[in-house]
């Protein structure tokens, strides 16, 4: 039986790390994972992190500001037996909220 689990992230970096961990460490099929901005606007999350932050390299200017328009959802369709691993990966990578169903 398939279970839907979603994690809410405040940064694009956290969402990307969650997908990477789910696929590489837990063997979840990438096709079973959807990443979407919460709401109608495109978003990089609600906090600046990772590649969205200003470059720390000398002489490299910041090119633009990230679109901080709200949270990012990572939704996974998984088997009931995979549920504990999926929840652990979402928590480990910084999901603020996890919703089942």
Backbone as a chain_set.jsonl record, in Angstrom:
{"seq": "XXXXXXXXXXXXXXXXXXXXXXXXXXXXXXXXXXXXXXXXXXXXXXXXXXXXXXXXXXXXXXXXXXXXXXXXXXXXXXXXXXXXXXXXXXXXXXXXXXXXX", "coords": {"N": [[0.832, -1.18, 0.0], [0.578, 2.182, -0.877], [1.896, 5.16, 0.559], [1.591, 8.616, 1.17], [3.865, 11.121, 1.933], [4.823, 14.282, 3.095], [7.256, 16.836, 3.361], [7.956, 19.995, 4.739], [10.007, 22.647, 3.831], [12.166, 25.392, 4.636], [14.213, 26.286, 3.123], [15.717, 26.078, -0.131], [18.01, 24.593, -0.3], [17.764, 22.717, 1.836], [15.577, 21.225, 0.886], [16.689, 20.155, -1.46], [18.762, 18.594, -0.359], [17.235, 16.732, 1.018], [15.977, 15.314, -1.085], [18.258, 14.259, -2.344], [19.281, 12.608, -0.277], [17.118, 10.824, 0.129], [17.036, 9.458, -2.334], [19.735, 8.54, -2.806], [20.672, 7.408, -0.362], [18.529, 5.983, 0.738], [17.306, 4.671, -1.318], [14.938, 5.432, -2.614], [12.81, 5.792, -5.371], [13.437, 8.283, -7.738], [11.385, 9.244, -9.323], [9.223, 9.027, -7.663], [9.198, 11.223, -6.085], [8.245, 14.537, -5.522], [8.916, 17.967, -5.917], [7.838, 21.053, -4.913], [6.894, 24.527, -4.926], [5.325, 26.05, -2.192], [2.179, 27.377, -2.554], [1.226, 29.798, -5.112], [3.302, 31.289, -6.237], [6.653, 31.182, -7.611], [9.396, 29.937, -5.757], [12.313, 30.088, -3.654], [12.249, 29.213, -1.171], [11.836, 30.293, 2.257], [13.962, 31.298, 3.546], [17.33, 32.381, 3.039], [19.851, 30.291, 1.745], [22.634, 28.097, 1.055], [23.278, 27.872, -2.412], [21.755, 30.09, -2.913], [22.673, 32.07, -1.346], [24.899, 34.878, -0.944], [27.949, 34.95, -2.796], [30.989, 33.758, -1.384], [33.42, 34.145, -2.43], [36.309, 36.064, -3.187], [36.033, 38.989, -5.138], [33.857, 38.104, -6.598], [30.771, 39.041, -7.565], [27.449, 39.331, -6.235], [24.794, 38.03, -8.088], [21.958, 38.131, -8.221], [18.874, 38.417, -6.336], [17.415, 35.871, -4.325], [14.211, 34.327, -4.919], [12.247, 34.611, -2.444], [9.519, 33.411, -1.474], [8.024, 31.793, 0.143], [7.468, 28.524, 1.637], [8.952, 25.329, 0.663], [7.796, 22.31, -0.609], [8.453, 18.876, -0.259], [7.352, 16.023, -1.553], [6.639, 12.611, -1.132], [5.921, 9.473, -2.491], [5.54, 6.441, -1.093], [6.156, 3.034, 0.031], [4.526, 1.485, 2.813], [6.412, 0.254, 4.443], [8.675, 1.777, 3.958], [8.201, 4.145, 5.155], [9.226, 4.916, 7.855], [11.969, 5.419, 7.248], [11.774, 7.435, 5.303], [10.577, 9.508, 6.78], [12.632, 9.902, 8.678], [14.72, 10.81, 7.027], [13.62, 13.225, 6.085], [13.383, 14.677, 8.474], [16.089, 14.763, 9.265], [17.219, 16.371, 7.302], [16.107, 18.818, 7.73], [13.304, 19.404, 7.614], [10.573, 21.391, 8.533], [8.009, 20.686, 9.068], [6.153, 17.693, 8.907], [3.889, 15.85, 7.01], [1.516, 13.299, 6.789], [-0.333, 11.369, 4.431]], "CA": [[0.0, 0.0, 0.0], [1.345, 3.407, -0.991], [1.683, 6.208, 1.561], [2.126, 9.913, 0.767], [4.469, 11.872, 3.033], [5.364, 15.559, 2.634], [8.055, 17.625, 4.285], [7.988, 21.421, 4.419], [11.344, 23.199, 4.026], [12.274, 26.845, 4.517], [15.287, 26.592, 2.173], [15.865, 25.194, -1.285], [19.109, 23.687, 0.041], [17.208, 21.626, 2.63], [14.758, 20.385, 0.005], [17.602, 19.413, -2.338], [19.436, 17.582, 0.449], [16.255, 15.675, 1.303], [15.841, 14.494, -2.296], [19.521, 13.526, -2.505], [19.371, 11.55, 0.728], [16.081, 9.82, -0.13], [17.402, 8.669, -3.511], [21.041, 7.892, -2.716], [20.882, 6.625, 0.852], [17.39, 5.133, 1.087], [16.871, 3.952, -2.508], [13.616, 5.839, -3.084], [12.8, 6.116, -6.792], [13.328, 9.743, -7.937], [10.071, 9.512, -9.917], [8.226, 9.02, -6.583], [9.422, 12.43, -5.291], [7.872, 15.793, -6.173], [9.341, 19.168, -5.2], [7.009, 22.169, -5.367], [6.789, 25.708, -4.076], [4.02, 26.15, -1.55], [1.516, 28.56, -3.075], [1.24, 30.009, -6.559], [4.538, 31.94, -6.677], [7.9, 30.441, -7.608], [10.075, 30.265, -4.507], [13.528, 29.407, -3.211], [12.029, 28.996, 0.246], [11.578, 31.512, 3.017], [15.262, 31.707, 4.088], [18.457, 32.261, 2.111], [20.813, 29.249, 2.122], [23.323, 27.41, -0.037], [23.565, 28.612, -3.642], [20.994, 31.329, -2.918], [23.401, 33.06, -0.552], [25.928, 35.632, -1.636], [29.206, 34.222, -2.955], [32.036, 34.09, -0.439], [34.683, 34.235, -3.172], [36.745, 37.435, -3.438], [35.876, 39.476, -6.504], [32.655, 37.578, -7.234], [29.622, 39.821, -7.131], [26.152, 38.674, -6.164], [24.107, 38.256, -9.357], [20.542, 38.463, -8.048], [18.28, 38.034, -5.059], [16.554, 34.695, -4.473], [12.77, 34.518, -4.799], [11.816, 34.077, -1.149], [8.068, 33.6, -1.484], [7.355, 30.795, 0.964], [8.068, 27.207, 1.861], [9.097, 24.348, -0.409], [7.309, 20.992, -0.209], [9.009, 17.67, -0.86], [6.335, 14.989, -1.359], [7.14, 11.287, -1.492], [4.997, 8.346, -2.511], [6.376, 5.317, -0.683], [5.506, 1.889, 0.664], [4.385, 1.604, 4.265], [7.668, -0.178, 5.066], [9.679, 2.818, 3.755], [7.757, 5.331, 5.882], [10.165, 5.394, 8.893], [13.174, 5.945, 6.608], [11.425, 8.691, 4.652], [10.415, 10.494, 7.855], [13.952, 10.173, 9.246], [15.46, 11.628, 6.061], [13.034, 14.565, 6.082], [13.775, 15.334, 9.733], [17.546, 14.958, 9.263], [17.586, 17.425, 6.354], [15.567, 20.101, 8.152], [11.874, 19.675, 7.401], [9.93, 22.012, 9.687], [6.747, 20.004, 9.315], [5.959, 16.476, 8.107], [2.469, 15.525, 6.935], [1.22, 12.017, 6.143], [-1.672, 11.281, 3.854]], "C": [[0.881, 1.249, 0.0], [0.916, 4.441, 0.05], [2.282, 7.497, 1.0], [2.631, 10.634, 2.011], [5.063, 13.146, 2.441], [6.153, 16.221, 3.745], [8.095, 19.064, 3.818], [9.352, 21.992, 4.799], [11.343, 24.709, 3.844], [13.378, 27.258, 3.546], [15.298, 25.584, 1.03], [16.963, 24.173, -0.994], [18.605, 22.482, 0.838], [16.386, 20.67, 1.781], [15.637, 19.539, -0.91], [18.339, 18.311, -1.584], [18.501, 16.424, 0.769], [16.11, 14.739, 0.108], [17.094, 13.643, -2.49], [19.607, 12.355, -1.528], [18.338, 10.437, 0.471], [16.477, 8.889, -1.281], [18.681, 7.872, -3.28], [21.208, 6.995, -1.503], [19.751, 5.653, 1.172], [16.787, 4.415, -0.113], [15.465, 4.283, -2.981], [13.735, 6.24, -4.551], [12.581, 7.62, -6.966], [11.968, 10.123, -8.519], [8.957, 9.557, -8.86], [8.32, 10.266, -5.701], [9.047, 13.654, -6.116], [8.321, 16.954, -5.288], [8.568, 20.34, -5.776], [7.105, 23.336, -4.388], [5.394, 25.702, -3.465], [3.39, 27.454, -2.037], [1.73, 28.709, -4.568], [2.558, 30.584, -7.073], [5.721, 30.98, -6.671], [8.676, 30.851, -6.362], [11.347, 29.463, -4.323], [13.434, 29.116, -1.724], [11.709, 30.292, 0.942], [12.842, 32.034, 3.698], [16.335, 31.512, 3.027], [19.417, 31.196, 2.631], [21.476, 28.691, 0.874], [23.61, 28.313, -1.212], [22.793, 29.918, -3.725], [21.7, 32.439, -2.159], [24.46, 33.751, -1.409], [27.224, 34.822, -1.688], [30.227, 34.688, -1.926], [33.389, 34.243, -1.107], [35.059, 35.691, -3.426], [36.564, 37.808, -4.907], [34.655, 38.952, -7.229], [31.455, 38.326, -6.673], [28.355, 38.974, -7.12], [25.378, 39.043, -7.433], [22.654, 38.684, -9.195], [20.084, 38.04, -6.665], [17.396, 36.81, -5.262], [15.091, 35.071, -4.299], [12.301, 33.85, -3.517], [10.324, 34.348, -0.989], [7.331, 32.559, -0.661], [8.079, 29.469, 0.975], [8.13, 26.371, 0.588], [8.644, 22.997, 0.138], [8.032, 19.899, -0.977], [8.028, 16.555, -0.515], [6.84, 13.664, -1.908], [6.008, 10.284, -1.451], [5.836, 7.107, -2.212], [5.52, 4.181, -0.13], [5.453, 2.119, 2.16], [5.702, 1.238, 4.97], [8.776, 0.872, 4.941], [9.385, 4.074, 4.587], [8.732, 5.804, 6.973], [11.443, 6.008, 8.311], [12.915, 7.293, 5.96], [11.278, 9.794, 5.701], [11.759, 10.877, 8.465], [14.764, 11.079, 8.325], [14.928, 13.058, 6.042], [13.433, 15.344, 7.338], [15.253, 15.695, 9.717], [17.96, 16.132, 8.372], [16.857, 18.742, 6.62], [14.119, 20.409, 7.874], [11.266, 20.265, 8.669], [8.65, 21.277, 10.068], [6.664, 18.805, 8.383], [4.487, 16.098, 8.186], [2.319, 14.188, 6.223], [-0.185, 12.089, 5.555], [-1.726, 11.852, 2.554]], "O": [[1.819, 1.353, 0.79], [-0.265, 4.575, 0.371], [3.366, 7.471, 0.416], [1.921, 10.746, 3.011], [5.729, 13.101, 1.407], [5.773, 16.174, 4.915], [8.253, 19.327, 2.625], [9.803, 21.846, 5.935], [10.616, 25.243, 3.007], [13.481, 28.429, 3.182], [14.944, 24.417, 1.194], [16.857, 23.016, -1.399], [18.98, 21.347, 0.544], [16.483, 19.453, 1.934], [15.372, 18.354, -1.115], [18.52, 17.213, -2.111], [18.923, 15.267, 0.789], [16.12, 13.518, 0.264], [17.001, 12.447, -2.766], [19.965, 11.242, -1.914], [18.655, 9.253, 0.585], [16.273, 7.678, -1.204], [18.715, 6.666, -3.528], [21.821, 5.932, -1.6], [19.978, 4.62, 1.802], [15.853, 3.63, 0.047], [14.856, 3.48, -3.689], [14.666, 6.953, -4.926], [11.638, 8.173, -6.4], [11.455, 11.206, -8.239], [7.869, 10.067, -9.131], [7.619, 10.371, -4.695], [9.473, 13.796, -7.262], [8.133, 16.932, -4.071], [8.628, 20.6, -6.977], [7.361, 23.159, -3.197], [4.409, 25.391, -4.135], [4.005, 28.516, -1.941], [2.34, 27.854, -5.21], [2.897, 30.382, -8.239], [5.793, 30.076, -5.838], [8.612, 32.012, -5.955], [11.455, 28.321, -4.769], [14.44, 28.804, -1.087], [11.353, 31.28, 0.3], [12.814, 33.078, 4.349], [16.259, 30.589, 2.215], [19.761, 31.19, 3.814], [20.94, 28.801, -0.229], [24.134, 29.412, -1.033], [23.14, 30.78, -4.533], [21.365, 33.614, -2.311], [24.851, 33.253, -2.464], [27.555, 34.101, -0.747], [30.318, 35.88, -1.632], [34.397, 34.447, -0.431], [34.208, 36.478, -3.842], [36.902, 37.033, -5.802], [34.43, 39.323, -8.381], [31.159, 38.261, -5.48], [28.214, 38.027, -7.894], [25.31, 40.213, -7.81], [22.171, 39.519, -9.959], [20.818, 37.388, -5.922], [16.695, 36.719, -6.27], [14.775, 36.035, -3.601], [11.995, 32.658, -3.508], [9.918, 35.374, -0.444], [6.109, 32.458, -0.765], [9.157, 29.316, 0.399], [7.467, 26.655, -0.409], [9.06, 22.59, 1.222], [8.201, 19.986, -2.193], [7.879, 16.181, 0.649], [7.395, 13.6, -3.005], [5.231, 10.245, -0.497], [6.734, 6.761, -2.98], [4.331, 4.346, 0.139], [6.259, 2.874, 2.705], [6.057, 1.848, 5.978], [9.719, 0.864, 5.732], [10.234, 4.958, 4.702], [9.044, 6.994, 7.019], [11.94, 7.008, 8.828], [13.744, 8.198, 6.057], [11.803, 10.893, 5.523], [12.001, 12.052, 8.74], [15.422, 12.009, 8.79], [15.712, 14.005, 5.988], [13.777, 16.524, 7.266], [15.632, 16.8, 10.107], [18.945, 16.811, 8.661], [16.97, 19.681, 5.832], [13.73, 21.577, 7.896], [11.424, 19.705, 9.754], [8.257, 21.248, 11.235], [7.052, 18.883, 7.218], [3.906, 16.029, 9.269], [2.924, 13.968, 5.174], [-1.08, 12.752, 6.079], [-2.784, 11.859, 1.926]]}, "num_chains": 1, "name": "protein.A"}
